[in-house]
């Protein structure tokens, strides 16, 4: 009789724990990045009333007779399944799709979280609502990120100035009419070039047919410069029907139609230290895309990847799927300013909850494996969205009913045991 009472008491305690876990899950149904927990029971030791025996030639074998001594909580496991997505539109809200944790730093301790609701503090650090600093890698002045270096505090350098870049390359493409003559109106275009200080110069490009067959004169001018003409080059085309002088040796001819592209294919515009505030680098102008066919002329100058830029000031930022934070500058350029780090664990279930929706590494979680999003089994990142709690209310309320009935059943065992003990005491009146 006493065994049943003590077994029922252990049942009350175990089901109370199950109720506590379910209640905590329901309380966090709207907590960003929360992962629900499940209570697992197991029986305790059993008392052997009769040992079992093995069969022999004369008697059959018997099974042991055992009475259990109750139940205990075997463990409380965490469900790290993906939560639903909530779009917020905030640039500093990040969501992990797949495995991995954001790495944050609280004091000197690294913590790990799935809650991606971040903001900036007074010096631009990306921080959690409780002040932990988001970790990753910062880009250097040229926007290069070394993801093999040690992680550090990520910050948004509000007001950061992006140094100007002098123009070192441009191009002219399109068609120059094969029927043009020297008296025709020249083909004109314009390209913006930048000097070393970021000053913009509207350089005019004039393409004029010469009196020689298949030959054009291309002139570069800056109307605002002391000496407007910056440079000029003569282009030679092939009409496909006659031999042309070899550019490398004018005494020799090339076969007809050999010069599909103009010669020269590139013209180097010299540095303009006398005309510009500080344009100390020559500009390589790519002419290889020019053609001379029948029809209208539509050639135009355009910038290239080395087209240069004015000074820029950081105006905003966005996040790419690999965790790169890309800054948008007032000069229209974009450049990486940092990259988020993600951590994975061999056994996420072994992490210890540290409060504030964070975890810390523990003995059975394994060491954190820190790297870039999308690599090593780590998930991808989405900006302007948050991962919500993965609590299933229907499942939790069903668990509440099961826990309640289990608690009631164990309490009935105690009251029944008490009545039997009372009957025993009253045998002698």
WOFEN-V913667 format. One record per pair of residues at least 4 apart in sequence whose ideal C-beta (glycine too) atoms are under 8 Angstrom apart, sorted by the first residue. I is the first residue (numbers start at 1). J is the second residue. If there is no record, write none. Layout:
I;J
I;J
//
This chain:
1;5
1;417
1;420
1;421
1;424
2;6
2;417
3;7
3;47
3;67
3;69
4;8
4;413
4;416
4;417
5;9
5;413
5;414
5;417
5;418
6;10
6;69
6;70
7;11
7;68
7;69
7;70
7;71
7;413
8;12
8;70
8;410
8;411
8;413
8;414
8;417
9;13
9;70
9;410
9;414
10;14
10;44
10;69
10;70
10;71
10;72
11;15
11;70
11;71
11;406
11;407
11;409
11;410
11;413
12;16
12;407
12;410
12;411
12;414
13;17
14;18
14;39
14;41
14;71
14;72
14;73
15;19
15;403
15;404
15;406
15;407
15;410
16;20
16;407
17;21
17;39
17;73
17;76
18;22
18;39
18;41
18;399
18;402
18;403
18;406
19;23
19;400
19;403
19;404
19;407
20;24
21;25
21;37
21;38
21;39
21;76
22;26
22;39
22;396
22;399
22;400
22;403
23;27
23;400
24;28
24;37
25;29
25;36
25;37
25;391
25;396
26;391
26;393
26;396
26;397
26;400
28;34
28;36
28;389
28;391
29;389
29;391
29;393
30;388
30;389
31;115
31;357
31;389
32;115
32;116
32;117
32;357
32;386
32;387
32;388
32;389
33;83
33;113
33;114
33;115
33;116
33;357
33;386
33;387
33;388
33;389
34;83
34;115
34;357
34;389
34;390
34;391
35;78
35;79
35;80
35;81
35;83
35;114
35;389
35;390
36;78
36;79
36;389
36;390
36;391
36;392
36;396
37;76
37;77
37;78
37;79
38;76
38;77
38;79
39;73
39;76
40;73
40;74
40;75
40;76
40;77
41;71
41;72
41;73
41;74
42;71
42;72
42;74
43;68
43;70
43;71
43;72
44;68
44;69
44;70
44;71
44;72
45;69
46;66
46;67
46;68
46;69
47;66
47;67
47;69
48;64
48;65
48;66
49;65
49;66
49;67
50;62
50;64
50;65
51;64
52;61
52;62
52;63
52;64
53;59
53;61
53;62
54;61
55;59
55;60
55;61
77;349
78;348
78;349
78;351
79;390
80;348
80;349
81;390
82;97
82;98
82;387
82;390
83;114
83;387
83;388
83;389
83;390
84;387
84;388
84;390
85;95
85;382
85;385
85;386
85;387
85;388
86;385
86;386
86;387
86;388
87;384
87;385
88;93
88;384
88;385
88;386
89;384
90;384
91;316
91;317
91;318
91;319
91;383
91;384
92;117
92;118
92;119
92;120
92;126
93;116
93;117
93;118
93;383
93;384
93;385
93;386
94;102
94;116
94;118
94;319
94;340
94;381
94;382
94;383
94;385
95;116
95;381
95;382
95;385
95;386
95;387
96;100
96;101
96;102
96;114
96;116
96;342
96;373
96;379
96;380
96;381
96;387
97;379
97;380
97;381
97;382
98;377
98;378
98;379
98;380
99;344
99;348
99;377
99;378
99;379
100;342
100;343
100;344
100;373
100;378
100;379
101;112
101;113
101;114
101;342
101;343
101;344
101;345
101;359
102;112
102;113
102;114
102;115
102;116
102;134
102;135
102;340
102;342
102;343
103;110
103;111
103;112
103;134
103;135
103;136
103;151
103;341
103;342
103;343
103;368
103;370
104;110
104;111
104;112
104;113
104;128
104;132
104;133
104;134
104;135
104;358
105;109
105;110
105;111
105;132
105;133
105;135
105;153
106;111
106;130
106;131
106;132
106;133
106;358
109;360
110;135
110;360
110;361
110;368
111;132
111;354
111;358
111;359
111;360
112;343
112;345
112;351
112;358
112;359
112;360
112;361
112;368
113;128
113;132
113;356
113;357
113;358
113;359
114;357
114;387
115;128
115;357
115;358
115;386
115;387
116;386
116;387
117;128
117;129
117;386
118;126
118;127
118;128
118;134
119;126
119;127
119;129
120;124
120;125
120;126
120;127
120;155
120;156
120;158
121;125
121;127
121;131
123;155
124;155
124;156
124;157
124;158
125;133
125;134
125;153
125;154
125;155
126;133
126;134
126;154
126;155
126;156
127;131
127;132
127;133
127;134
128;132
128;134
128;356
128;358
129;356
130;356
132;356
132;358
133;153
133;154
134;153
134;154
134;340
135;151
135;152
135;153
135;154
135;341
136;151
136;152
136;154
136;323
136;325
136;338
136;339
136;340
136;341
137;145
137;146
137;147
137;149
137;151
137;152
137;338
137;339
137;341
138;145
138;152
138;154
138;155
138;337
138;338
139;143
139;144
139;145
139;335
139;336
139;337
139;338
139;339
140;144
140;145
140;146
141;163
143;335
143;336
143;337
144;336
145;324
145;336
145;338
145;339
147;339
147;371
147;372
151;341
151;370
154;325
154;338
154;340
155;338
156;314
156;317
156;325
156;327
156;337
157;314
157;327
157;337
158;314
159;313
159;314
160;313
160;314
160;327
160;337
161;311
161;312
161;313
161;314
162;309
162;311
162;312
162;313
162;314
162;329
162;331
162;333
162;335
163;198
163;311
164;194
164;196
164;197
164;198
164;308
164;309
164;310
164;311
165;194
165;198
165;308
165;309
166;194
166;195
166;196
166;278
166;279
166;280
166;281
166;308
167;193
167;194
167;195
167;279
167;281
167;283
167;303
167;306
167;307
167;308
168;281
168;282
168;283
168;284
168;306
168;308
169;283
169;284
169;285
169;286
169;304
169;305
169;306
169;307
170;191
170;193
170;283
170;284
170;285
170;286
170;301
170;302
170;303
170;304
170;307
171;285
171;286
171;287
171;289
171;301
171;302
171;303
171;304
172;189
172;205
172;207
172;218
172;285
172;286
172;287
172;289
172;290
172;299
172;300
172;301
172;302
173;289
173;290
173;299
173;300
173;302
174;289
174;290
174;291
174;297
174;298
174;299
174;300
175;290
175;291
175;292
175;293
175;295
175;296
175;297
175;298
175;299
176;180
176;187
176;207
176;209
176;216
176;237
176;290
176;291
176;292
176;297
176;299
177;292
177;293
177;294
177;295
177;296
177;297
178;214
178;237
178;239
178;292
178;293
178;294
179;294
180;184
180;209
180;297
181;209
182;208
182;209
182;210
182;211
184;209
186;206
186;207
186;208
186;209
187;206
187;207
187;208
187;297
187;299
188;204
188;205
188;206
188;207
189;204
189;205
189;207
189;299
189;300
189;301
190;202
190;203
190;204
190;205
190;301
191;202
191;203
191;205
191;301
191;302
191;303
192;200
192;201
192;202
192;203
192;303
192;307
193;200
193;201
193;203
193;279
193;283
193;307
193;308
194;198
194;199
194;200
194;201
194;307
194;308
194;309
194;310
195;199
195;201
195;272
195;276
195;277
195;278
195;279
196;277
196;278
196;279
196;280
196;281
197;277
197;278
198;309
198;310
198;311
199;276
199;277
199;310
200;310
201;222
201;224
201;225
201;276
201;279
202;222
202;223
202;224
203;220
203;221
203;222
203;230
203;301
204;220
204;221
204;222
204;223
205;218
205;219
205;220
205;301
206;218
206;219
206;221
207;216
207;217
207;218
207;297
207;299
208;216
208;217
208;219
209;215
209;216
210;215
210;216
210;217
210;234
213;239
214;236
214;237
214;238
214;239
214;244
214;292
215;234
215;235
215;236
215;237
216;234
216;235
216;237
216;262
216;292
217;232
217;233
217;234
217;235
218;232
218;233
218;234
218;235
218;267
218;287
219;229
219;231
219;232
220;229
220;230
220;231
220;232
220;269
220;285
221;225
221;228
221;229
221;230
222;228
222;230
222;272
222;275
222;276
223;228
225;230
225;272
225;275
225;276
226;274
226;275
227;274
227;275
230;269
230;270
230;272
230;275
231;267
231;269
231;270
233;264
233;267
233;285
233;287
235;262
235;263
235;264
235;287
235;290
236;244
236;245
236;247
236;259
236;262
236;263
237;259
237;262
237;291
237;292
238;242
238;244
238;254
238;256
238;257
238;258
238;259
238;260
239;292
240;256
240;257
241;256
241;257
242;256
243;253
243;254
243;255
243;256
244;253
244;254
244;256
244;258
244;259
245;250
245;251
245;252
245;253
245;254
246;250
246;252
246;253
246;254
247;263
247;264
254;258
254;259
259;263
261;265
261;287
261;288
261;289
261;290
262;287
262;288
262;290
262;292
264;287
265;286
265;287
265;288
266;284
266;285
266;286
266;287
266;288
267;284
267;285
267;287
268;282
268;283
268;284
268;285
269;282
269;283
269;284
269;285
270;282
271;279
271;280
271;281
271;282
272;276
272;279
273;278
273;279
273;280
275;279
286;304
290;299
303;307
303;308
309;331
309;332
309;333
310;331
311;331
312;329
312;330
312;331
312;332
312;333
313;329
313;330
314;327
314;328
314;329
314;337
315;328
315;329
315;330
316;327
316;328
317;325
317;326
317;327
317;328
317;337
318;325
318;326
318;328
318;383
319;323
319;324
319;325
319;326
319;340
319;381
319;382
319;383
320;324
320;326
320;381
321;373
321;374
321;380
321;381
321;382
322;339
322;372
322;373
322;374
322;380
322;381
323;339
323;340
323;341
323;342
323;372
323;373
323;374
323;381
324;336
324;338
324;339
325;336
325;337
325;338
325;339
325;340
326;334
326;335
326;336
326;337
327;334
327;335
327;336
327;337
328;334
329;333
329;334
329;335
339;372
340;373
340;381
341;370
341;371
341;372
342;370
342;371
342;372
342;373
342;378
342;379
342;381
343;368
343;369
343;370
344;348
344;368
344;369
344;371
344;376
344;377
344;378
345;350
345;351
345;361
345;365
345;366
345;367
345;368
345;369
346;365
346;366
346;369
347;364
347;365
347;366
348;365
349;365
350;362
350;363
350;364
350;365
350;366
351;359
351;360
351;361
351;362
351;365
352;359
352;360
352;361
352;362
352;365
353;358
353;359
354;358
354;359
354;360
361;365
361;366
361;367
361;368
369;376
371;375
371;376
371;378
372;378
373;378
373;379
373;380
373;381
374;378
374;379
374;380
391;396
392;396
393;397
394;398
395;399
396;400
397;401
398;402
399;403
400;404
401;405
402;406
403;407
404;408
405;409
406;410
407;411
408;412
409;413
410;414
411;415
412;416
413;417
414;418
415;419
416;420
417;421
418;422
419;423
420;424
421;425
422;426
423;427
//
